[in-house]
Amino acid sequence: MMPRVLESPPGALPILAWAREVPPGAVKQLQHIASQPYVVEHVAAMPDVHVAQGVAVGTVFATERTVVPGALGGDLGCGVSAHRFAFPAASLGRADLERLLSAIARRVPVGDAVHRGAGLSLPPELQAASLSTHRLQKDWERLAPRHLATLGGGNHFLELDRDAGGDLWLLIHTGSRGVGGAIASHHLRVAAAVGEGSLPGLRTDSPEGAACLADIAWACRFARANRDVLAALAVEVLAEALGCEPGASVDVHHNYVAEEAHLGRVLLVHRKGAVGLEEGQKGLIPGSMGTASYVVEGRGEARAFRSCSHGAGRVLTRSEARARIRPAALEQALRRVVFDQGRVEDLVEEAPAAYRDIAEVLEDEAELVTPVLRLTPIAVLKG
């Protein structure tokens, strides 16, 4: 679909939405961003746009010399990775999948759980981390080893899928955990004290703005390492049980800021719940725990700042999902998917009915991405 132009307040920049429906609350949040003094060109809304704290999920905008910590979400660097195995997924029965999921769950802390004691050794690329304040450095040293290779809660997941050719896939959705949370909270406080705009931004030629960009970069490195080490733990289980090793892999962030060339100049593109893909670059758009995910290729749409959705997008808040979706309905929706049925009452928050139809989302962003592979979930470990 062509983008719709949403109504902007007087003096604000245009808002382009690749979504057939934008919730009224999200429209207000997009209008707020479009009114900020540091935003340039226009604001783009992805097909999965929905209300969130401060800034709607699915918001993309650019600045010239300003970083806006409140526009990225608390889970900096959150994203999805996928790993393909040349193994026939159909050969795995329900009992096999239950054993695999249990074995992975024993290795991977989920929810609020972290690694005990001193935690894990950090990979070499994280050992020289240098955060902008003594407090943040101490937070890193305390949290990073214990939060590395942990899934977290909410909509984070580790899942086994099959593609149309029958191959097995491993998908992981998680981010920077407590490390990113500490960094985000600190720079939110700094921006509130010295930033410009009613959603405060920090000039990147100021010490505060430069420190914010540097710390966010460390959070994103940690988030990617978190997915990598989680994948390594899960791959060990799969290799032991099935005798297979992964081949192709894809990894994308969806809460981050990046310096990129757009519309003839270098800009700082902010993406909250959105993925940046160059033309032809592969990305991932997950559905829900009962619906398909997709490997996609970017189409380089300039008006979207070469972005796409980060998933299906919620249509029910967590409290609405708890009120409206019965556990029995979730069990029915997941009848072909292995999951922890002992948690069914908690998992109604993540039921397929709480999310948009992923097929509609892909239709809405036909200008932004081309679907390459459909991945059907067969076993899901939720955070």
N, C-alpha and C positions, 0 to 999 in steps of 0.2 A: 504494500500500500504506500501511497505518497504520504508524507508527513502532514498531519493536521496542524494548523496554526492556532494555538490557544490564545485566548484574550490575555493581553499584558496590561499591567497598570500604566497610567500616563507616565511617559519618560523612561519606561523600562524597555529592555531588549526583547526581541521576539522569542516565542517559545514554540519549538517544533516538536510534535509528539508522534512517534510511530506506534500508537496504541489506539485501538478502536474505542476504548473507554479509559478515561482518566478519572479516578475518584476525586470528588470535590476537595477533600482535604489535601490530596496530592497536588491539585491545581494551585491551591493557595501556597503550598510550599514552593512550587516551581515559580510562581509569581514573585515570591519573596526573593528567591535567588536572582531572578531576572532584573530585580530592582537594585541590586548591590552595585556600588560604585566601581568595583574592581573587575566585574565580569565584562568580557568583550564578545563581539559577534552575535551570539544568540545562545539560548539554553536548549538542550536536546533531552527529550524524555523517551526512554526505551519502552518496548511493549509490555514489560512486566512492572511498570511504574506503580508504586503504592506508598501510602503514608508510612513514615518512620519518624524516629526522633530527630527533630531539627530539619533534616533534608530528606525528601522522598527517596526511597530506593528506586534505582533506575534513572537517576539524574546525572547528566554529563554537562559540564560547562568549562570554559577556559578563561584564564587570566593572563596578563603579560608578566607581572612581577609580584604576584601575591599568592600565598598559599593559605588555604582556608581549612584549618584542622577540623572544624565542625561539619564539613561537607563530605567527610570520608567514612563516617561510621567509626565505632570503637574498635572493630576487629580489622585493623590495618593489614593489608596484604591478603585478606581472606580470598580464597579461590578454590579451584577444582583441578585435580589431576586425573588422568586416565592412562591405563596401561593395558596393552593388548597381549593376549597369550594365544599361541597357535595350539589350542586345546579345545576339543569338542565339548562345549558347555552342556549339550543335550545328554551327554553320558553321565552327568551328575544327577542322581536322584535326590529326593527331599532329604533323606537321611544323610547323604554325603554332604549336602549343603549345610545342614544343621551342624555336622561335625566341623566343617571348615569354619563356619561362623563362630562357633564356640572356641575353636583353637585360636582364631584371630582375636576374639574378645579377651582371651586370657593374656595376650601379649600387649594389647592396646588399651590404655586407660580411657574411659569414656565419661561423658558428663563432667562433673567437677573433679573427677579423679586425676591425679598426677603421679609421676614416678616418685617413689619413696627415697628417703636418704639423700644422697648427693645428686641423684638423678643420672642422666646419660651424659657421656662426653660430647661436647659440642663439635660439629664438623670443623675442619680447619678454617673455612671461610667465615666462621662466626667467632673464632677465638680472639680476634683482635678488635672486637666491638668497642667503640668509643662513643658513649652517649654524652649529651650536651650538659648534663648536670651530675653532680656527685650522687644525688638521690636516684636518678634514673640508672646510673651505672650500677649502683647497689641493687636496684630492682632487677636489672638484667642478670647480674651474677647470681642472684637468689632464685629467680624464676626460670631463666632460659634452660638450665639443665633438667629441671623437673617438669617443665611444660613441653619440651621437645618430644615429638612422637606421641602427642596426646590429641584426642579428637575434639574434646569440648562438647557442649550441649546444643540445644535448640535445633536448628535445621542442618547441623553438621552430620555427615554420614560417611560410612565406608561401605561400599556395595559391590556385589558381583553381578555382572550383566552378560548378555550374549548379543552379538551382532547378527545381521541378516545372514551372514555366511556361516554362522554357528560358532564362531570363536568366542572364547571367554575374555571378559574385560574386568579390570579392577578400577573402581572410581572412588576418589577420596575428596571430600569437601571439608576443609577446615582452614584456620588462619593463624594469627600470631598469638592467640591465647592471652595469658596474663601480661606477657611482654608488651604486645601491642596495646592492650588496655591501659597499661601504665603510661606509655608514651602518648597515647591519644588524650588521656585525662590531663596530663601535664600541659600539653600545648593548647588544649581548650582553655585552661585557666590563664595561660599567658595571653592568648588572643583576647579573652574577655577583658583583661587588664589594659592592654596596649594596642589592640587591633582596630582596624577601621571597618565601618559598615555595621548594620544591625545583625548580620551573621559575621562576626569579626574575622577579618583576614589579616595576615602578617606580611609586610613587604619583604620580599626575598633579599633585598639589598640591606636589610637591617640584621643585626645579630640574632634577634628572635626568630625572624623568618628563615634565615640560613640554618639555624639550629633545628628548627621544625622540619625542614626538608631532609636534613641529614638523619635525624632520628627516625622519620617515617621510612627512609630507605633501609635502615637497619631492621625495622619491624617487618618490612616486606621480605627482606632476605631471610629473616627467621621464619616467616610464614611458609615460604617456599621450602626451606630446609625441613620444617615440620612435616609437610606433605611428603617430601622425599624419604625421610626416615620412617614415617608411618608406612609408606609403600614398601620400603625394604623389609620391615617386620612382617607385613602381610605376604609379601613375595616369598619369604622364607617358609611360611606355613604352606603356601600353595606349592612351592617347589618340593617340599618334603612329602606332601600328600599326593601330588599329581605328577611330579617329575617334570614340571614345565617351568620355563623362564620367560619373562616378558620380552616383547619386541618393541613395537612402536609405542611412544608415549606423548602426551600433550599436557601442558600445565599453563593455567591462566589465572591472573589476579582479577578480582572485581571490586576491591575497595582500595583505591590508591590515587596518587597524583604522578604525572609523568611529563617531562619536557619533550614536546613533539612539534614537528613542523606542520602547520595547518594554515590553509588559506593565505599562503605567501609569507608567513612569519612564524617564529618560534613561540609557542605558547605553553603554559602549564595547564594540562588537561586534568580536571578532577573527575573521577568516576566513583560514584557510590552505587554499588549493585549494578555495575555495567562492566563489560569487557572491551578492551581495545584490541582490534585486529587489523593488521595491514592487509592489503588486497592479496588473497591467496593463502594467508596465514591460517592455520588450523586453530580452532577454539572448541570450547565445550559449553553446551547449554543443558544443564540437568533439568529433569521434570520434577516429579515428587517421588516419594518412596514406593509408589505403586504404578507410576507411569514412565514412559520412555524418556531417555536423555538422548542428546544428539551431538555428534562430532560435526562441526560446521567449518566452512571457510569464509573468511572475511571478504567483503566486496569493495572495501575502501570508500564507502560513502562519505564524502566530505562534509555534508550538512550534519551528519551524526558524529563528527570528529572521529570517523572510522571506529565506531563503537557498535555494540549489540547488547541484547539482554543478558543477564547473568543466570537466568533460570525461568521458571514458569511464572513466578510472582504470586504473592498471597492475594486471595480475595476475602478471606476471613482472618481477623486477628486471632491470636491464640485463645483469648477468652471467648470469642464468638465460636471458634471451633469446638472448644470444650462444652459450650452450651448447646450446640446444634448437632454435633456428630456423635452418634452412639458407638460404643466400642464394638458392638456386633456389626455395625455398618462398616467399620474399618476392617474388621476381620474378613468380611465378605469382599471388600475392595482389594485386599491383599491375599486372596485365596491362592494365588499362583506364586506368591513371594514368600520366602522363608524369612522370618523375623522373630524377635523375642516376644512371644505372645504373653509372657508374664507382665509386660509393660504396656499392654494394649490401652489401658485407661489413660496413661500419660501420652501415648503416641497419637491420640486423636488430634492433638494440636498440629501434627504433621501429616494428617490424612490427605489423600489426593483431592478430596472435595474442598480442602482449604486453599487450594492453588488453582490458578488459571489452567485452561486446557493448553498444553504445550503445543499442540498442532495450530491453534489460533495464534499463539505468540509467534510461531515461526512464519505463519502467513503474514502477520503484521510487519515483520522485519525482513520480508523478501528482498527489499532493496539493500539490506545491511549484511546478510549472510546467505550462503547456500548450504543447505543440509547435505552432509556427505555420508554419514552412517547413523542408523537408528540403533540405540542400545536399550535392550529390554531388561529390567531388573529381575533377578532370580533370587537374590538373598541380600538383605539390608541390615547393617548394624548402625543404629541411630545413636547420636550423642545424647 
